[in-house]
Amino acid sequence: MSPEVIRERIQAQLPGAQVVTSGEDCNFAVEVTSEHFEGKKPIERHRLVNELFKDELADGRLHALSIKTATPE
């Protein structure tokens, strides 16, 4: 996967999200800021992002995804 693919997938599912990606090969970190996270616990936010990559994480195309989430405020 590439940082661009990761960013595009998150933005497709969370319109308006600001996404910063870093990493290479199959290890990435993302920082996602979205109004969709308002009222959600941190674990719920992380699950939401992880769910977008469940197939890639399961088959090894994506080995590690470090996630930081925030609301716009």
PQR file of N, CA, C, O and H, with PARSE charges and radii, in Angstrom:
ATOM      1  N   MET A   1       0.847  -1.183   0.000 -0.4000 1.5000
ATOM      2  CA  MET A   1       0.000   0.000   0.000 -0.0000 2.0000
ATOM      3  C   MET A   1       0.889   1.241   0.000  0.5500 1.7000
ATOM      4  O   MET A   1       2.073   1.184   0.331 -0.5500 1.4000
ATOM      5  N   SER A   2       0.297   2.329  -0.370 -0.4000 1.5000
ATOM      6  CA  SER A   2       1.019   3.593  -0.358 -0.0000 2.0000
ATOM      7  C   SER A   2       0.298   4.562   0.580  0.5500 1.7000
ATOM      8  O   SER A   2      -0.881   4.378   0.880 -0.5500 1.4000
ATOM      9  H   SER A   2      -0.665   2.375  -0.639  0.4000 1.0000
ATOM     10  N   PRO A   3       1.006   5.589   1.041 -0.5600 1.5000
ATOM     11  CA  PRO A   3       0.357   6.593   1.889  0.2800 2.0000
ATOM     12  C   PRO A   3      -0.846   7.236   1.196  0.5500 1.7000
ATOM     13  O   PRO A   3      -1.838   7.571   1.844 -0.5500 1.4000
ATOM     14  N   GLU A   4      -0.752   7.405  -0.113 -0.4000 1.5000
ATOM     15  CA  GLU A   4      -1.844   8.033  -0.859 -0.0000 2.0000
ATOM     16  C   GLU A   4      -3.095   7.161  -0.841  0.5500 1.7000
ATOM     17  O   GLU A   4      -4.203   7.672  -0.674 -0.5500 1.4000
ATOM     18  H   GLU A   4       0.054   7.133  -0.640  0.4000 1.0000
ATOM     19  N   VAL A   5      -2.930   5.860  -1.010 -0.4000 1.5000
ATOM     20  CA  VAL A   5      -4.071   4.939  -1.005 -0.0000 2.0000
ATOM     21  C   VAL A   5      -4.739   4.944   0.367  0.5500 1.7000
ATOM     22  O   VAL A   5      -5.965   4.952   0.473 -0.5500 1.4000
ATOM     23  H   VAL A   5      -2.030   5.445  -1.146  0.4000 1.0000
ATOM     24  N   ILE A   6      -3.923   4.940   1.404 -0.4000 1.5000
ATOM     25  CA  ILE A   6      -4.465   4.971   2.770 -0.0000 2.0000
ATOM     26  C   ILE A   6      -5.254   6.261   2.992  0.5500 1.7000
ATOM     27  O   ILE A   6      -6.380   6.229   3.490 -0.5500 1.4000
ATOM     28  H   ILE A   6      -2.927   4.934   1.318  0.4000 1.0000
ATOM     29  N   ARG A   7      -4.660   7.393   2.621 -0.4000 1.5000
ATOM     30  CA  ARG A   7      -5.328   8.683   2.789 -0.0000 2.0000
ATOM     31  C   ARG A   7      -6.649   8.729   2.021  0.5500 1.7000
ATOM     32  O   ARG A   7      -7.671   9.160   2.555 -0.5500 1.4000
ATOM     33  H   ARG A   7      -3.746   7.420   2.216  0.4000 1.0000
ATOM     34  N   GLU A   8      -6.619   8.284   0.771 -0.4000 1.5000
ATOM     35  CA  GLU A   8      -7.821   8.318  -0.060 -0.0000 2.0000
ATOM     36  C   GLU A   8      -8.932   7.431   0.494  0.5500 1.7000
ATOM     37  O   GLU A   8     -10.104   7.806   0.447 -0.5500 1.4000
ATOM     38  H   GLU A   8      -5.789   7.934   0.337  0.4000 1.0000
ATOM     39  N   ARG A   9      -8.579   6.271   1.011 -0.4000 1.5000
ATOM     40  CA  ARG A   9      -9.598   5.373   1.553 -0.0000 2.0000
ATOM     41  C   ARG A   9     -10.259   5.974   2.791  0.5500 1.7000
ATOM     42  O   ARG A   9     -11.477   5.899   2.953 -0.5500 1.4000
ATOM     43  H   ARG A   9      -7.627   5.967   1.049  0.4000 1.0000
ATOM     44  N   ILE A  10      -9.452   6.565   3.656 -0.4000 1.5000
ATOM     45  CA  ILE A  10     -10.015   7.193   4.854 -0.0000 2.0000
ATOM     46  C   ILE A  10     -10.911   8.361   4.470  0.5500 1.7000
ATOM     47  O   ILE A  10     -12.015   8.494   4.998 -0.5500 1.4000
ATOM     48  H   ILE A  10      -8.462   6.626   3.525  0.4000 1.0000
ATOM     49  N   GLN A  11     -10.449   9.203   3.562 -0.4000 1.5000
ATOM     50  CA  GLN A  11     -11.243  10.361   3.155 -0.0000 2.0000
ATOM     51  C   GLN A  11     -12.514   9.952   2.423  0.5500 1.7000
ATOM     52  O   GLN A  11     -13.509  10.674   2.483 -0.5500 1.4000
ATOM     53  H   GLN A  11      -9.552   9.094   3.134  0.4000 1.0000
ATOM     54  N   ALA A  12     -12.511   8.826   1.740 -0.4000 1.5000
ATOM     55  CA  ALA A  12     -13.717   8.351   1.064 -0.0000 2.0000
ATOM     56  C   ALA A  12     -14.781   7.934   2.075  0.5500 1.7000
ATOM     57  O   ALA A  12     -15.972   8.127   1.833 -0.5500 1.4000
ATOM     58  H   ALA A  12     -11.703   8.239   1.691  0.4000 1.0000
ATOM     59  N   GLN A  13     -14.368   7.371   3.194 -0.4000 1.5000
ATOM     60  CA  GLN A  13     -15.307   6.913   4.210 -0.0000 2.0000
ATOM     61  C   GLN A  13     -15.639   7.977   5.247  0.5500 1.7000
ATOM     62  O   GLN A  13     -16.688   7.923   5.888 -0.5500 1.4000
ATOM     63  H   GLN A  13     -13.400   7.215   3.391  0.4000 1.0000
ATOM     64  N   LEU A  14     -14.747   8.938   5.406 -0.4000 1.5000
ATOM     65  CA  LEU A  14     -14.948  10.041   6.352 -0.0000 2.0000
ATOM     66  C   LEU A  14     -14.786  11.355   5.593  0.5500 1.7000
ATOM     67  O   LEU A  14     -13.765  12.028   5.732 -0.5500 1.4000
ATOM     68  H   LEU A  14     -13.895   8.982   4.885  0.4000 1.0000
ATOM     69  N   PRO A  15     -15.782  11.724   4.794 -0.5600 1.5000
ATOM     70  CA  PRO A  15     -15.665  12.946   3.985  0.2800 2.0000
ATOM     71  C   PRO A  15     -15.311  14.161   4.852  0.5500 1.7000
ATOM     72  O   PRO A  15     -15.861  14.356   5.936 -0.5500 1.4000
ATOM     73  N   GLY A  16     -14.397  14.950   4.352 -0.4000 1.5000
ATOM     74  CA  GLY A  16     -13.975  16.141   5.064 -0.0000 2.0000
ATOM     75  C   GLY A  16     -12.868  15.901   6.073  0.5500 1.7000
ATOM     76  O   GLY A  16     -12.377  16.851   6.683 -0.5500 1.4000
ATOM     77  H   GLY A  16     -13.949  14.791   3.472  0.4000 1.0000
ATOM     78  N   ALA A  17     -12.464  14.656   6.261 -0.4000 1.5000
ATOM     79  CA  ALA A  17     -11.413  14.344   7.230 -0.0000 2.0000
ATOM     80  C   ALA A  17     -10.071  14.877   6.740  0.5500 1.7000
ATOM     81  O   ALA A  17      -9.769  14.866   5.547 -0.5500 1.4000
ATOM     82  H   ALA A  17     -12.863  13.884   5.766  0.4000 1.0000
ATOM     83  N   GLN A  18      -9.287  15.339   7.689 -0.4000 1.5000
ATOM     84  CA  GLN A  18      -7.906  15.717   7.404 -0.0000 2.0000
ATOM     85  C   GLN A  18      -7.057  14.521   7.793  0.5500 1.7000
ATOM     86  O   GLN A  18      -7.129  14.039   8.924 -0.5500 1.4000
ATOM     87  H   GLN A  18      -9.532  15.348   8.659  0.4000 1.0000
ATOM     88  N   VAL A  19      -6.255  14.044   6.854 -0.4000 1.5000
ATOM     89  CA  VAL A  19      -5.476  12.834   7.077 -0.0000 2.0000
ATOM     90  C   VAL A  19      -4.014  13.093   6.757  0.5500 1.7000
ATOM     91  O   VAL A  19      -3.673  13.568   5.674 -0.5500 1.4000
ATOM     92  H   VAL A  19      -6.197  14.435   5.935  0.4000 1.0000
ATOM     93  N   VAL A  20      -3.157  12.774   7.715 -0.4000 1.5000
ATOM     94  CA  VAL A  20      -1.709  12.857   7.520 -0.0000 2.0000
ATOM     95  C   VAL A  20      -1.177  11.437   7.641  0.5500 1.7000
ATOM     96  O   VAL A  20      -1.426  10.756   8.636 -0.5500 1.4000
ATOM     97  H   VAL A  20      -3.433  12.388   8.595  0.4000 1.0000
ATOM     98  N   THR A  21      -0.444  10.992   6.626 -0.4000 1.5000
ATOM     99  CA  THR A  21       0.099   9.636   6.646 -0.0000 2.0000
ATOM    100  C   THR A  21       1.619   9.678   6.602  0.5500 1.7000
ATOM    101  O   THR A  21       2.222  10.594   6.042 -0.5500 1.4000
ATOM    102  H   THR A  21      -0.241  11.545   5.817  0.4000 1.0000
ATOM    103  N   SER A  22       2.217   8.668   7.205 -0.4000 1.5000
ATOM    104  CA  SER A  22       3.659   8.492   7.109 -0.0000 2.0000
ATOM    105  C   SER A  22       3.951   7.004   7.143  0.5500 1.7000
ATOM    106  O   SER A  22       3.129   6.207   7.596 -0.5500 1.4000
ATOM    107  H   SER A  22       1.728   7.923   7.660  0.4000 1.0000
ATOM    108  N   GLY A  23       5.115   6.642   6.665 -0.4000 1.5000
ATOM    109  CA  GLY A  23       5.517   5.247   6.657 -0.0000 2.0000
ATOM    110  C   GLY A  23       5.775   4.753   5.253  0.5500 1.7000
ATOM    111  O   GLY A  23       5.696   5.504   4.281 -0.5500 1.4000
ATOM    112  H   GLY A  23       5.783   7.289   6.297  0.4000 1.0000
ATOM    113  N   GLU A  24       6.087   3.464   5.168 -0.4000 1.5000
ATOM    114  CA  GLU A  24       6.375   2.853   3.870 -0.0000 2.0000
ATOM    115  C   GLU A  24       6.207   1.348   3.962  0.5500 1.7000
ATOM    116  O   GLU A  24       6.021   0.794   5.046 -0.5500 1.4000
ATOM    117  H   GLU A  24       6.152   2.854   5.958  0.4000 1.0000
ATOM    118  N   ASP A  25       6.274   0.705   2.826 -0.4000 1.5000
ATOM    119  CA  ASP A  25       6.096  -0.741   2.709 -0.0000 2.0000
ATOM    120  C   ASP A  25       4.754  -1.161   3.287  0.5500 1.7000
ATOM    121  O   ASP A  25       3.717  -0.904   2.675 -0.5500 1.4000
ATOM    122  H   ASP A  25       6.425   1.155   1.946  0.4000 1.0000
ATOM    123  N   CYS A  26       4.750  -1.794   4.440 -0.4000 1.5000
ATOM    124  CA  CYS A  26       3.493  -2.257   5.034 -0.0000 2.0000
ATOM    125  C   CYS A  26       3.324  -1.759   6.462  0.5500 1.7000
ATOM    126  O   CYS A  26       2.528  -2.310   7.223 -0.5500 1.4000
ATOM    127  H   CYS A  26       5.593  -2.002   4.937  0.4000 1.0000
ATOM    128  N   ASN A  27       4.071  -0.715   6.832 -0.4000 1.5000
ATOM    129  CA  ASN A  27       3.980  -0.120   8.169 -0.0000 2.0000
ATOM    130  C   ASN A  27       3.704   1.377   8.031  0.5500 1.7000
ATOM    131  O   ASN A  27       4.514   2.125   7.483 -0.5500 1.4000
ATOM    132  H   ASN A  27       4.717  -0.267   6.214  0.4000 1.0000
ATOM    133  N   PHE A  28       2.547   1.794   8.538 -0.4000 1.5000
ATOM    134  CA  PHE A  28       2.152   3.190   8.383 -0.0000 2.0000
ATOM    135  C   PHE A  28       1.606   3.757   9.680  0.5500 1.7000
ATOM    136  O   PHE A  28       1.188   3.032  10.583 -0.5500 1.4000
ATOM    137  H   PHE A  28       1.890   1.186   8.984  0.4000 1.0000
ATOM    138  N   ALA A  29       1.625   5.077   9.737 -0.4000 1.5000
ATOM    139  CA  ALA A  29       0.997   5.823  10.825 -0.0000 2.0000
ATOM    140  C   ALA A  29       0.062   6.835  10.183  0.5500 1.7000
ATOM    141  O   ALA A  29       0.386   7.428   9.155 -0.5500 1.4000
ATOM    142  H   ALA A  29       1.965   5.666   9.004  0.4000 1.0000
ATOM    143  N   VAL A  30      -1.106   7.028  10.799 -0.4000 1.5000
ATOM    144  CA  VAL A  30      -2.053   8.013  10.304 -0.0000 2.0000
ATOM    145  C   VAL A  30      -2.513   8.896  11.455  0.5500 1.7000
ATOM    146  O   VAL A  30      -2.667   8.443  12.589 -0.5500 1.4000
ATOM    147  H   VAL A  30      -1.369   6.545  11.635  0.4000 1.0000
ATOM    148  N   GLU A  31      -2.725  10.143  11.140 -0.4000 1.5000
ATOM    149  CA  GLU A  31      -3.351  11.098  12.057 -0.0000 2.0000
ATOM    150  C   GLU A  31      -4.603  11.579  11.340  0.5500 1.7000
ATOM    151  O   GLU A  31      -4.530  12.188  10.273 -0.5500 1.4000
ATOM    152  H   GLU A  31      -2.601  10.511  10.218  0.4000 1.0000
ATOM    153  N   VAL A  32      -5.752  11.296  11.943 -0.4000 1.5000
ATOM    154  CA  VAL A  32      -7.024  11.603  11.302 -0.0000 2.0000
ATOM    155  C   VAL A  32      -7.809  12.570  12.182  0.5500 1.7000
ATOM    156  O   VAL A  32      -8.052  12.298  13.357 -0.5500 1.4000
ATOM    157  H   VAL A  32      -5.811  10.801  12.810  0.4000 1.0000
ATOM    158  N   THR A  33      -8.197  13.688  11.606 -0.4000 1.5000
ATOM    159  CA  THR A  33      -9.034  14.661  12.289 -0.0000 2.0000
ATOM    160  C   THR A  33     -10.359  14.718  11.535  0.5500 1.7000
ATOM    161  O   THR A  33     -10.401  15.010  10.340 -0.5500 1.4000
ATOM    162  H   THR A  33      -8.000  13.909  10.651  0.4000 1.0000
ATOM    163  N   SER A  34     -11.443  14.433  12.263 -0.4000 1.5000
ATOM    164  CA  SER A  34     -12.740  14.380  11.600 -0.0000 2.0000
ATOM    165  C   SER A  34     -13.868  14.710  12.567  0.5500 1.7000
ATOM    166  O   SER A  34     -13.825  14.348  13.743 -0.5500 1.4000
ATOM    167  H   SER A  34     -11.409  14.196  13.234  0.4000 1.0000
ATOM    168  N   GLU A  35     -14.866  15.395  12.055 -0.4000 1.5000
ATOM    169  CA  GLU A  35     -16.065  15.674  12.851 -0.0000 2.0000
ATOM    170  C   GLU A  35     -16.862  14.392  13.098  0.5500 1.7000
ATOM    171  O   GLU A  35     -17.697  14.347  14.002 -0.5500 1.4000
ATOM    172  H   GLU A  35     -14.901  15.689  11.100  0.4000 1.0000
ATOM    173  N   HIS A  36     -16.612  13.358  12.307 -0.4000 1.5000
ATOM    174  CA  HIS A  36     -17.290  12.064  12.492 -0.0000 2.0000
ATOM    175  C   HIS A  36     -16.907  11.408  13.819  0.5500 1.7000
ATOM    176  O   HIS A  36     -17.595  10.497  14.278 -0.5500 1.4000
ATOM    177  H   HIS A  36     -15.934  13.394  11.573  0.4000 1.0000
ATOM    178  N   PHE A  37     -15.821  11.862  14.434 -0.4000 1.5000
ATOM    179  CA  PHE A  37     -15.359  11.288  15.699 -0.0000 2.0000
ATOM    180  C   PHE A  37     -16.031  11.920  16.915  0.5500 1.7000
ATOM    181  O   PHE A  37     -15.901  11.409  18.027 -0.5500 1.4000
ATOM    182  H   PHE A  37     -15.262  12.602  14.060  0.4000 1.0000
ATOM    183  N   GLU A  38     -16.741  13.016  16.716 -0.4000 1.5000
ATOM    184  CA  GLU A  38     -17.367  13.706  17.845 -0.0000 2.0000
ATOM    185  C   GLU A  38     -18.326  12.777  18.575  0.5500 1.7000
ATOM    186  O   GLU A  38     -19.162  12.117  17.958 -0.5500 1.4000
ATOM    187  H   GLU A  38     -16.847  13.431  15.813  0.4000 1.0000
ATOM    188  N   GLY A  39     -18.192  12.735  19.902 -0.4000 1.5000
ATOM    189  CA  GLY A  39     -19.051  11.904  20.725 -0.0000 2.0000
ATOM    190  C   GLY A  39     -18.624  10.444  20.802  0.5500 1.7000
ATOM    191  O   GLY A  39     -19.279   9.643  21.468 -0.5500 1.4000
ATOM    192  H   GLY A  39     -17.513  13.272  20.403  0.4000 1.0000
ATOM    193  N   LYS A  40     -17.536  10.091  20.131 -0.4000 1.5000
ATOM    194  CA  LYS A  40     -17.053   8.715  20.161 -0.0000 2.0000
ATOM    195  C   LYS A  40     -15.842   8.601  21.090  0.5500 1.7000
ATOM    196  O   LYS A  40     -15.027   9.519  21.186 -0.5500 1.4000
ATOM    197  H   LYS A  40     -17.003  10.742  19.591  0.4000 1.0000
ATOM    198  N   LYS A  41     -15.743   7.473  21.761 -0.4000 1.5000
ATOM    199  CA  LYS A  41     -14.588   7.187  22.613 -0.0000 2.0000
ATOM    200  C   LYS A  41     -13.385   6.903  21.716  0.5500 1.7000
ATOM    201  O   LYS A  41     -13.551   6.506  20.562 -0.5500 1.4000
ATOM    202  H   LYS A  41     -16.405   6.727  21.684  0.4000 1.0000
ATOM    203  N   PRO A  42     -12.171   7.106  22.244 -0.5600 1.5000
ATOM    204  CA  PRO A  42     -10.977   6.839  21.425  0.2800 2.0000
ATOM    205  C   PRO A  42     -10.949   5.439  20.816  0.5500 1.7000
ATOM    206  O   PRO A  42     -10.559   5.286  19.659 -0.5500 1.4000
ATOM    207  N   ILE A  43     -11.349   4.426  21.561 -0.4000 1.5000
ATOM    208  CA  ILE A  43     -11.328   3.061  21.016 -0.0000 2.0000
ATOM    209  C   ILE A  43     -12.316   2.927  19.858  0.5500 1.7000
ATOM    210  O   ILE A  43     -12.049   2.190  18.909 -0.5500 1.4000
ATOM    211  H   ILE A  43     -11.666   4.551  22.501  0.4000 1.0000
ATOM    212  N   GLU A  44     -13.442   3.621  19.919 -0.4000 1.5000
ATOM    213  CA  GLU A  44     -14.415   3.583  18.826 -0.0000 2.0000
ATOM    214  C   GLU A  44     -13.850   4.264  17.581  0.5500 1.7000
ATOM    215  O   GLU A  44     -14.088   3.814  16.460 -0.5500 1.4000
ATOM    216  H   GLU A  44     -13.658   4.220  20.690  0.4000 1.0000
ATOM    217  N   ARG A  45     -13.110   5.336  17.778 -0.4000 1.5000
ATOM    218  CA  ARG A  45     -12.485   6.044  16.656 -0.0000 2.0000
ATOM    219  C   ARG A  45     -11.466   5.137  15.970  0.5500 1.7000
ATOM    220  O   ARG A  45     -11.435   5.037  14.744 -0.5500 1.4000
ATOM    221  H   ARG A  45     -12.917   5.702  18.689  0.4000 1.0000
ATOM    222  N   HIS A  46     -10.638   4.480  16.773 -0.4000 1.5000
ATOM    223  CA  HIS A  46      -9.608   3.602  16.220 -0.0000 2.0000
ATOM    224  C   HIS A  46     -10.232   2.414  15.484  0.5500 1.7000
ATOM    225  O   HIS A  46      -9.761   2.023  14.417 -0.5500 1.4000
ATOM    226  H   HIS A  46     -10.664   4.560  17.769  0.4000 1.0000
ATOM    227  N   ARG A  47     -11.279   1.853  16.051 -0.4000 1.5000
ATOM    228  CA  ARG A  47     -11.957   0.732  15.384 -0.0000 2.0000
ATOM    229  C   ARG A  47     -12.535   1.157  14.041  0.5500 1.7000
ATOM    230  O   ARG A  47     -12.498   0.401  13.070 -0.5500 1.4000
ATOM    231  H   ARG A  47     -11.662   2.171  16.918  0.4000 1.0000
ATOM    232  N   LEU A  48     -13.061   2.361  13.997 -0.4000 1.5000
ATOM    233  CA  LEU A  48     -13.630   2.882  12.750 -0.0000 2.0000
ATOM    234  C   LEU A  48     -12.569   2.936  11.654  0.5500 1.7000
ATOM    235  O   LEU A  48     -12.825   2.535  10.519 -0.5500 1.4000
ATOM    236  H   LEU A  48     -13.091   2.975  14.786  0.4000 1.0000
ATOM    237  N   VAL A  49     -11.385   3.429  11.992 -0.4000 1.5000
ATOM    238  CA  VAL A  49     -10.302   3.515  11.007 -0.0000 2.0000
ATOM    239  C   VAL A  49      -9.763   2.118  10.695  0.5500 1.7000
ATOM    240  O   VAL A  49      -9.560   1.789   9.526 -0.5500 1.4000
ATOM    241  H   VAL A  49     -11.177   3.755  12.914  0.4000 1.0000
ATOM    242  N   ASN A  50      -9.530   1.300  11.708 -0.4000 1.5000
ATOM    243  CA  ASN A  50      -9.025  -0.060  11.489 -0.0000 2.0000
ATOM    244  C   ASN A  50      -9.931  -0.873  10.581  0.5500 1.7000
ATOM    245  O   ASN A  50      -9.456  -1.649   9.752 -0.5500 1.4000
ATOM    246  H   ASN A  50      -9.696   1.568  12.658  0.4000 1.0000
ATOM    247  N   GLU A  51     -11.227  -0.697  10.737 -0.4000 1.5000
ATOM    248  CA  GLU A  51     -12.203  -1.440   9.943 -0.0000 2.0000
ATOM    249  C   GLU A  51     -12.010  -1.197   8.443  0.5500 1.7000
ATOM    250  O   GLU A  51     -12.289  -2.077   7.628 -0.5500 1.4000
ATOM    251  H   GLU A  51     -11.613  -0.066  11.411  0.4000 1.0000
ATOM    252  N   LEU A  52     -11.542  -0.022   8.088 -0.4000 1.5000
ATOM    253  CA  LEU A  52     -11.334   0.320   6.678 -0.0000 2.0000
ATOM    254  C   LEU A  52     -10.229  -0.518   6.042  0.5500 1.7000
ATOM    255  O   LEU A  52     -10.163  -0.644   4.819 -0.5500 1.4000
ATOM    256  H   LEU A  52     -11.316   0.693   8.750  0.4000 1.0000
ATOM    257  N   PHE A  53      -9.362  -1.091   6.879 -0.4000 1.5000
ATOM    258  CA  PHE A  53      -8.195  -1.835   6.384 -0.0000 2.0000
ATOM    259  C   PHE A  53      -8.167  -3.276   6.879  0.5500 1.7000
ATOM    260  O   PHE A  53      -7.111  -3.908   6.883 -0.5500 1.4000
ATOM    261  H   PHE A  53      -9.416  -0.989   7.872  0.4000 1.0000
ATOM    262  N   LYS A  54      -9.314  -3.801   7.296 -0.4000 1.5000
ATOM    263  CA  LYS A  54      -9.342  -5.129   7.912 -0.0000 2.0000
ATOM    264  C   LYS A  54      -8.829  -6.213   6.971  0.5500 1.7000
ATOM    265  O   LYS A  54      -8.130  -7.121   7.420 -0.5500 1.4000
ATOM    266  H   LYS A  54     -10.173  -3.288   7.293  0.4000 1.0000
ATOM    267  N   ASP A  55      -9.153  -6.149   5.686 -0.4000 1.5000
ATOM    268  CA  ASP A  55      -8.689  -7.164   4.746 -0.0000 2.0000
ATOM    269  C   ASP A  55      -7.176  -7.121   4.578  0.5500 1.7000
ATOM    270  O   ASP A  55      -6.515  -8.160   4.574 -0.5500 1.4000
ATOM    271  H   ASP A  55      -9.721  -5.411   5.321  0.4000 1.0000
ATOM    272  N   GLU A  56      -6.634  -5.925   4.441 -0.4000 1.5000
ATOM    273  CA  GLU A  56      -5.189  -5.764   4.260 -0.0000 2.0000
ATOM    274  C   GLU A  56      -4.421  -6.170   5.519  0.5500 1.7000
ATOM    275  O   GLU A  56      -3.338  -6.748   5.426 -0.5500 1.4000
ATOM    276  H   GLU A  56      -7.171  -5.081   4.444  0.4000 1.0000
ATOM    277  N   LEU A  57      -4.975  -5.871   6.686 -0.4000 1.5000
ATOM    278  CA  LEU A  57      -4.336  -6.280   7.932 -0.0000 2.0000
ATOM    279  C   LEU A  57      -4.407  -7.794   8.106  0.5500 1.7000
ATOM    280  O   LEU A  57      -3.477  -8.402   8.637 -0.5500 1.4000
ATOM    281  H   LEU A  57      -5.855  -5.402   6.761  0.4000 1.0000
ATOM    282  N   ALA A  58      -5.490  -8.396   7.669 -0.4000 1.5000
ATOM    283  CA  ALA A  58      -5.662  -9.842   7.815 -0.0000 2.0000
ATOM    284  C   ALA A  58      -4.729 -10.635   6.903  0.5500 1.7000
ATOM    285  O   ALA A  58      -4.199 -11.672   7.304 -0.5500 1.4000
ATOM    286  H   ALA A  58      -6.245  -7.902   7.237  0.4000 1.0000
ATOM    287  N   ASP A  59      -4.528 -10.150   5.681 -0.4000 1.5000
ATOM    288  CA  ASP A  59      -3.706 -10.933   4.748 -0.0000 2.0000
ATOM    289  C   ASP A  59      -2.246 -10.484   4.680  0.5500 1.7000
ATOM    290  O   ASP A  59      -1.465 -11.041   3.908 -0.5500 1.4000
ATOM    291  H   ASP A  59      -4.959  -9.309   5.356  0.4000 1.0000
ATOM    292  N   GLY A  60      -1.869  -9.475   5.483 -0.4000 1.5000
ATOM    293  CA  GLY A  60      -0.469  -9.071   5.567 -0.0000 2.0000
ATOM    294  C   GLY A  60      -0.034  -7.988   4.603  0.5500 1.7000
ATOM    295  O   GLY A  60       1.117  -7.554   4.653 -0.5500 1.4000
ATOM    296  H   GLY A  60      -2.503  -9.023   6.110  0.4000 1.0000
ATOM    297  N   ARG A  61      -0.922  -7.535   3.722 -0.4000 1.5000
ATOM    298  CA  ARG A  61      -0.528  -6.426   2.834 -0.0000 2.0000
ATOM    299  C   ARG A  61      -0.229  -5.179   3.643  0.5500 1.7000
ATOM    300  O   ARG A  61       0.555  -4.325   3.229 -0.5500 1.4000
ATOM    301  H   ARG A  61      -1.857  -7.887   3.681  0.4000 1.0000
ATOM    302  N   LEU A  62      -0.863  -5.087   4.800 -0.4000 1.5000
ATOM    303  CA  LEU A  62      -0.613  -3.996   5.742 -0.0000 2.0000
ATOM    304  C   LEU A  62      -0.279  -4.663   7.066  0.5500 1.7000
ATOM    305  O   LEU A  62      -1.115  -5.337   7.667 -0.5500 1.4000
ATOM    306  H   LEU A  62      -1.499  -5.781   5.137  0.4000 1.0000
ATOM    307  N   HIS A  63       0.951  -4.466   7.508 -0.4000 1.5000
ATOM    308  CA  HIS A  63       1.412  -5.153   8.717 -0.0000 2.0000
ATOM    309  C   HIS A  63       1.056  -4.384   9.987  0.5500 1.7000
ATOM    310  O   HIS A  63       0.613  -4.969  10.976 -0.5500 1.4000
ATOM    311  H   HIS A  63       1.631  -3.918   7.020  0.4000 1.0000
ATOM    312  N   ALA A  64       1.256  -3.074   9.948 -0.4000 1.5000
ATOM    313  CA  ALA A  64       1.001  -2.260  11.137 -0.0000 2.0000
ATOM    314  C   ALA A  64       0.421  -0.916  10.729  0.5500 1.7000
ATOM    315  O   ALA A  64       0.846  -0.307   9.747 -0.5500 1.4000
ATOM    316  H   ALA A  64       1.616  -2.599   9.145  0.4000 1.0000
ATOM    317  N   LEU A  65      -0.561  -0.468  11.505 -0.4000 1.5000
ATOM    318  CA  LEU A  65      -1.176   0.832  11.270 -0.0000 2.0000
ATOM    319  C   LEU A  65      -1.325   1.528  12.616  0.5500 1.7000
ATOM    320  O   LEU A  65      -2.175   1.162  13.427 -0.5500 1.4000
ATOM    321  H   LEU A  65      -0.907  -0.963  12.302  0.4000 1.0000
ATOM    322  N   SER A  66      -0.501   2.522  12.838 -0.4000 1.5000
ATOM    323  CA  SER A  66      -0.582   3.317  14.065 -0.0000 2.0000
ATOM    324  C   SER A  66      -1.578   4.447  13.804  0.5500 1.7000
ATOM    325  O   SER A  66      -1.502   5.132  12.784 -0.5500 1.4000
ATOM    326  H   SER A  66       0.190   2.820  12.179  0.4000 1.0000
ATOM    327  N   ILE A  67      -2.511   4.633  14.736 -0.4000 1.5000
ATOM    328  CA  ILE A  67      -3.610   5.582  14.513 -0.0000 2.0000
ATOM    329  C   ILE A  67      -3.681   6.605  15.626  0.5500 1.7000
ATOM    330  O   ILE A  67      -3.664   6.255  16.806 -0.5500 1.4000
ATOM    331  H   ILE A  67      -2.573   4.077  15.565  0.4000 1.0000
ATOM    332  N   LYS A  68      -3.761   7.882  15.245 -0.4000 1.5000
ATOM    333  CA  LYS A  68      -4.074   8.975  16.161 -0.0000 2.0000
ATOM    334  C   LYS A  68      -5.312   9.641  15.597  0.5500 1.7000
ATOM    335  O   LYS A  68      -5.391   9.911  14.399 -0.5500 1.4000
ATOM    336  H   LYS A  68      -3.775   8.166  14.286  0.4000 1.0000
ATOM    337  N   THR A  69      -6.281   9.906  16.467 -0.4000 1.5000
ATOM    338  CA  THR A  69      -7.514  10.534  15.999 -0.0000 2.0000
ATOM    339  C   THR A  69      -7.833  11.765  16.833  0.5500 1.7000
ATOM    340  O   THR A  69      -7.422  11.883  17.988 -0.5500 1.4000
ATOM    341  H   THR A  69      -6.216   9.687  17.440  0.4000 1.0000
ATOM    342  N   ALA A  70      -8.577  12.681  16.218 -0.4000 1.5000
ATOM    343  CA  ALA A  70      -8.982  13.905  16.912 -0.0000 2.0000
ATOM    344  C   ALA A  70     -10.227  14.458  16.244  0.5500 1.7000
ATOM    345  O   ALA A  70     -10.554  14.121  15.106 -0.5500 1.4000
ATOM    346  H   ALA A  70      -8.911  12.586  15.280  0.4000 1.0000
ATOM    347  N   THR A  71     -10.914  15.321  16.988 -0.4000 1.5000
ATOM    348  CA  THR A  71     -12.012  16.078  16.407 -0.0000 2.0000
ATOM    349  C   THR A  71     -11.454  17.436  16.012  0.5500 1.7000
ATOM    350  O   THR A  71     -10.369  17.806  16.461 -0.5500 1.4000
ATOM    351  H   THR A  71     -10.649  15.596  17.912  0.4000 1.0000
ATOM    352  N   PRO A  72     -12.167  18.184  15.186 -0.5600 1.5000
ATOM    353  CA  PRO A  72     -11.661  19.482  14.739  0.2800 2.0000
ATOM    354  C   PRO A  72     -11.386  20.491  15.848  0.5500 1.7000
ATOM    355  O   PRO A  72     -10.581  21.402  15.654 -0.5500 1.4000
ATOM    356  N   GLU A  73     -12.029  20.355  16.997 -0.4000 1.5000
ATOM    357  CA  GLU A  73     -11.836  21.327  18.076 -0.0000 2.0000
ATOM    358  C   GLU A  73     -10.525  21.175  18.783  0.5500 1.7000
ATOM    359  O   GLU A  73     -10.233  21.928  19.712 -0.5500 1.4000
ATOM    360  H   GLU A  73     -12.683  19.615  17.155  0.4000 1.0000
TER
END
